[in-house]
């Protein structure tokens, strides 16, 4: 029996510990920012002293704090202030949003939006330059597709960026052109950054305010940790790490942050002797991020068979042999790597090449981001690599309608969660925000039901790949903790671990999975401190 007193006692609830010897408990005590004890109420109530805050849970569910294993945090934080194009259900609606933004913006100001998804539109197809120019009324316009591997620019934006018929395609990118060789406004992969870099960058204070606001939003979702996975072009690289450090210095950081590093800086990082895991309990240097290919939505994921609607096979962003050379160099330097790989050919080439490397001696496992189009015969070789599969189940719900037109029967290879887990591949769940909604409950629902946001199909999309709720919760808590080497501190609820946890208004294990996204976060604790309390929850205690 623990004899020391506690600062906080949560009692009368359902505590899902994720600890094998005692998966369920009724109460949890916190002292000094860490879990002091987990057990039954009559065991733990004697720990409460005169100054202990006691919260009666009334049967509510307690989980370890969610960790978003793949988010572009700075980019998502800033995107919350941009044109609201995400969810536009038609080309007409998108152009109306742009037109409203143009009317309100100061003369000459850039219009930027993120999250367009033409696969939701009944008419399909992207708007052309004439439509974009008319809606934007002379303002330079840049609209990022939901997956951020494609963007649309109008003529004013192309002109300010100096992109014209003479501009060559950048390495790992493509400027779409008409029959005369003129840019159409469609930019793929790194070509996006030709225009993106012409957009005036936000000021330091604007970034910090956006990130603090976004942090508070994650607390409302029960998220207490993130793996900040930079995108190509440095948008979430150097500026993001600086912002995290400033929040840390100001004492305003209330998330565990595992901050990925730009792959193009490999030699500089190795030369400085920086290693994955450097940092403290709040902010650590993470994996070195590399890119093997693009995305299915942009038709740039590298596929074995041509896309049904374009006849192309996507594009490799780095040859497999070069990826493996960089992996070996990073491993030698003490840097774990995270490789973005979505298409089945990209994954096949990467797994085969990686299999020739010696086992990693690093404390933090390497990982592959997305692992979306994985053929059945590649699952066992992937498991033998010992790398983490960092996947985003909410993409399944977002992308399901698009997949038949893109890959047809190849859709059976998408999101093999159950098969990977059965083979021993460690799973780490995340959202990929701003690509998808960062609400973990949406990710859990997608993993358990494999349905779109309207509940289709009724029996689930390739239902043999569904996960149990317990497995899905583990992939959103223990999975990211292990992927970052945090499992001794986070991911489950036991004595000595950090008191990062979330209280839900209902026991989702006892309710139909169709109701998962209806559950509400009542309270979020970070290091035993309440960082979010839902108004009217009755947990003010």
N, C-alpha and C positions, 0 to 999 in steps of 0.2 A: 504494500500500500504506500502511495506517495504521501509524504507528510508535510511538504512545503505548501504554503498558501498560494493562491492564484490571483491574477489580476482580473480575469474574466472567466465566467462559467456559463457554458451553453448547456441547457438541460431540457429533458422532456422531448427530445427530437429523435430523428432517425439519422444516424451518422454512418455514412458509407465510407469506411476507412480505406478500402482497397488493400488491406493487409490480410494475408492468407490465414494467419492464425486467429484473427478476429475481424472478419469483414464488416460486421455491423455492431454498433453501439448505440447508446442512448444519450450520452453526455460527453462533453469535451471541455477540458480546463486549459487555460492559457496563462503563461507567466513569462515576462520578459521577451515577448514577441515570439515565443516558441510554444509548442504543444507540451503541456506538463503531464497530462494524463487523458486517456480515452477509456470510457467504461460505462457502467450503469450509473443512474442518477444517485442511488443510495451510496455508491462507492465514492463518488466525487463531491457530493454536497458538503462533506466535512472540510473540503479544501477552501470553501468560501469563508473569507474573513469579513471584518467590518467594512473594508475598502474595496471588496470584490464587487465587480459589476456582474450581476446575475441576470441572464436573459432566458426566459422560459419560451421554448420553441413551439410548444403546442403541436407536436407531431410533424413539424416541418423537416425537410431533408437538408442535411449538411453534406457537402462534397468538398474535395480538395479544390482550390482555386483553379479555374481553367487556364491553360497556357496555350496561346495561339502559336502553333509551330511554324507558321509561314504567313507573315504579314509585311506589307511595305508601309511601315508606320508613318513616316514623315509624309510620304506621298498621299496616303489615305487621309491623314490629318488635314493636309492642305486641300485635298479634293472635296472635302465637306463644305468648302466655301466657293466652289466653282459652279458653272452652269449645271443645273440638275437634269442631265440628259439620261442618267441611268433609269431604266424602266420605261422609257418612251416606247409606246406600243406600235408606232408607225413612223414612216418617214415624215408625214405631215406634222405629227406631234413634235418630233425632233426639231424640225425647221421652225415651228412656232416657239419652242423654248429659246432657240437661238435668236429669233426676232425680238422676243421680249427682253432678252439680255442686251441686245444691241440698242434698244430704245432707252434702256436705263443706264448704260455705260457712258462714261465721259468720252468725248471725242478722241479717237485714235487709240483708245484702250483695247488691249487684247481680250478676246473672248476665248476661254478655255473650258472644256468640259471633259469629264471622264465617265465611262460606263455605257457608251452606246452599244447596242446589240441588235444588229439588223436581222438576226435569226428570229427575233420576236415579231417581226413585221409581216403582215399577210402579203404585202407586195414584194418583199425581199429586196435585195440589192441596196447599194449605198447611194446616197445623193451625189450628184455631179457638181462640178464647179459652178455652173450657172445657178443652181439652186442654193448652194452655200453662199455665193456672193450676194444673191438677192436678199437672203435672210439676214446676213451679217451687216449689211448696209455700210460697207466701207471699213468696218473694223477687221483687223486681222483675226482669224479664227483657227483654232486647233482643237479637234475633237478626238479623244483617245477611245479606241474600242475597249470593251470591257476587259479583255485579256491583256491590254497594253502592248500587244505585238503588232498593232496596226493603228494608224491615225489618219484623219482627214484634215486637210488644210485648204483654205480658200486662196484666191489669187493674191490678196493682200499679204497673207502670212508667208506664202512662197516667195513673194518679192522681197519682203523684209529679211528673210533668211537667205536670200541669194540663190534660191533653187530654181533653175530653169532647164531648158533642153540641153544645155551644155554641161550641166552638173552630172558627174559620174555617180553611179551607184556606190555607196560606201561599202567597205567590207562588212559582210554579214547583214546586208540590208538591200532593199530594192525600192526604187522610185517607179511607180506605175506610170506608163506613158501611153498617149494615144497614137494613132497611125502616123502622125506627123512628128512624133518624138517629144511632144510637149507633155509636161507632168499633168496628170489627171487630178492631183490632190490626194491620191491614195498612197500612203507611205507604209512600208512594211519593215519590221524589225529595226535595225539601227538607223534606217533612213528616217524614222520618226524623230530622231534626235537632231537631224539637220534643221528642223523647224523648232523643235522643243527648246533648243539652246538659244533661240532668238527671243523667246518669251522672257521679259524682265523677271529676274528672280525675286522671290519675296524677301523682305527684310528680316533681320535676325529676330526682332521682337515679334513680328507676325508669325514666324515659324514657331517660336516658343509658345506663344498664346494658342496657336492651332494645336500643338502637340499636347499641351496641358488640357485643353478642352477634349481632345480625343482620348487622353488617358482617363478622364472622368467618365467618358462614354463607355469605355471598356469596363470600368468598375461597375457600371450599371448593368453590364452583361455578365458579370461574375468572372471577368478575366483579370488575372493577377500577374501574368507573365507573357512575354512575347519573344519570338525569334524574328528579328527585323531583317528580312531577306531582301537586300538591295536589288534594284532592277538595272538593266544595262544603261550605259550612258552616265553613270555616276549620280543619278538623281537621288538615290537613297544611300550613297556611299559616304564620302567625306562630309558633306553638309549635315547628314543625319547623325553621324557619330559625334560631330561637334555639338549639335543640339542636345543629344542625350547627355553629353558631359556637362553642358551648362546647367541643365535641369538637375543633374546630380550635385553639382557644386552649390546650387541655390537651395538644396534641400527640398526640391519639388518633385523628385522622382519617386513614384509609388508603384512601380512595376519592376519585375525581374526582366532585364533586357539582355538577350543574347544577340549581339549585333554582327551580322555577316560583313565580310570584307570583300572589296572588289578584286576579282580575279586578275585584272590587268595590272594590279599592283603587286603581283606575286614576288617578283625579285626585290622590290623595295622593302616589302614586309619581311622577307627572308633575310635581307641584308641587315635590317634593324634588329633581328632576333625576336620579333614578336610571335607569339604562339597562341593558338586557340585556347581560350579559357582564362587569359590574362584579365584581371579585374577583381571585383569584389562581389558581395552578395546582391548588389543591385545591377551593376553593369559589367558585362564581360565581352571581350572580343570573341567572335564566333567563328563560323566556317568561312572558308574562302569560296566565293560564289563563282561558278563557271556555267557556261551555257552550251548545250549540245544542239538545240534546235529551237523552234518557235512554239506556235500553238495551233490547235486544230481549228479554232474559230477564225484565225487569220489565214488558215491553210498553209502555214509555214512549219508545222510540226513535220519531222522527217519520217515518211511512211514507206513501208515495203510495197504497197499497192497504191496506185494513183487515187486521189480524191475523186469521188463519183461526179462532183459538179464542176471541177476545174480541169481534170485530167493531169494535174501535176502531182508530184510526190513530196511537196514541201522543200525544205532546204536545211542542210546541216550548217550550223554556225561555227563549229570547229571540227576538223577531222578527228575521228576517234583516237588515232595515234597521238595527235597533239594534246587532246584531253588527258590521255593517260600519262604523257610526259609531264604535264603540269601537275597531275595528281601525285606522281612519284616525287616531283620536286617539292611540292607542298608538304607531303608526308615527311620527307627528309628534313624540312625546316620546322616541323612541329605544328603544321597547320592542317587541320581537318578540312575536307572539301565538301561542298554541296553542289551537285551538278543538276542543272535544270534539263530534264529529258522527258519529252512527252510522247513523241511518235514511236511506233513499234520498231522502225528501223534504227532510230537513234538509240533506243534502249537495247536492242540486240547488239549493235556495234559496241556500245559502251560496256555492257556486261561482259561480252567476249574479250574485249581488250583489257578491262579491269581484272579479269580472272588471271591474267598473266603476271600481275604484280604480287610481291610478297605480302603477307598479312600485315595490316597496319599495327604499329607498336603504340599508337596514340591512345590516350585515355578516353578521348571523345571519338565516337564512331563517325566515319564518313557517311554521307547521305545522298540520296537522289531525290530531287524535287519533282513532284507531280506524278510520275510513274503512271501516266494515264492510259496509254494504249499498249498494254503488256500482253503478249501472246502466252498461251498456257505453257508452252515448252520452255519459256524463259523464266518461269517462277522459281524452279529449283536452282538454276544457276545463280539467280539473284540472291536467294537465301544463303547460298554458299559464300557469297561475298561478305556477309556480315554487316552490310550497310543498312542504314535506316531508310525506309520508304516514307518520305514526307509527302502526305497526300491531303487533299482538300475535298471532303465528301460533299460539301455544298455545291461544288462544281457540277456534280452529277445532276442535281436538281435543276441547275441553271442551264446545262448543256444538252440535256436529254433530247429535247425536240430537234436540235440541230444535227445530232449524230447520224441519223439515217441518210440525210442528204449528203453528208460529208463522207462517211465511210461505209454506209450500208450494213451488210452483215458483219463487218468488222467491229460493229458496236459491241459484240460479245466480249471483245478484249478490253473494254473500258472499265476501269475502276475495279480491279480484281481484289477487293479488300479481304474477303473471307479466305480466298485461296492463298494470298500472300501470308496472312496470319497463320493459317494451318501449316504452311511450309516453314514457318519460323522466321519470317521477315518481320523485324520490328516496325510497327506503325506509329507515326507521329502525325496527328491531325492539326490542321490549321485552316484559315479562311482564304488567304491570298488577297485580303482587302488591300486596295479598293476594287479588286476584280470581283469579289463577292462580299456579301454581308458578313461582318465579323461576329455575329451572334452565334455562340457555340451550340445553342439549342437547335438552330437550323441545321448545323452540321451533324449533330447527333441524329436528328430525325431523318436526314438523307441517308446516313450510314445504316440505320436500322430498317427503314422502309424501302429505300431505293425508289422513291417516287418524286415527281416534280412538285412544285409548290401548290398545285391544284389537286394533289393526291392521285395522280395518274402514273402508270397503270395500276389498277386496283390490287393486283397481286405482287407488284414490284417489278422493276426493270432488271432482268436477269437476276431473279430473286435468290438464286443459289449463292450470290456474293453478299447477301445481307449479313450484318453483324448483330450480335446480341447487344442490348443496351449497356451491360457491364463492360463488354469489350470496347464499345465505342467511347464510353466515359474514360476508360483507361488510356485510350489513344489520344484523348484531349487533356490528360493530366500526367500520368506516369510516362506516356510515350514521349512527349516533348521534354520532360524532365530528364529522362535517360539520354535523349539525343543531345542534350547539352551538358551531360555529366552532373546534373543536379539531383539525381535520384536519392542521394543521402540527405538532402535538405527539403525536397519538394515532391509533389506528385501523389502522396498518400498521407493519411492522418495517423501518426503514431508519435509516441513520446520522443521529444528531442527535435522533431522537424519544425520548420518555420510555420507559423500559424497564418498561412495564406489559405483562405477557404471561402466558400460561398454557401448561402442559405437560400433554398428555393421555397416557394409558397406551397409546394405539394411534393409528395413522394412520386417521382416520375417512374419509379420501378413498379409501382402499384396501379398506374394509370395506363390507358391504351397509348401506344406509341404515337398514334395520330394526334395526340394532344401535346406532344413534346414542346412544340413552339408556342403553346399557350401558357406554359409555366412562366412564372415571373421570379426574377431575382429579388429577394427581400432584403438581403444584406450581403455585403462583401467585406471581408477582413483581409488586411495586408499587414503582416507581422503583428497580428493580434489587435490591430487598430482598425476601427470601423471607417472605411473609406467611402462606403455607400450604404445608405439606409433608405429604403423606399418609404415615401411619405404615406402614412396610414397603415403601415405594416403591423403596428402594435408591438414592435420589437425594441422600442426605445429604451426599455429596461433601466 
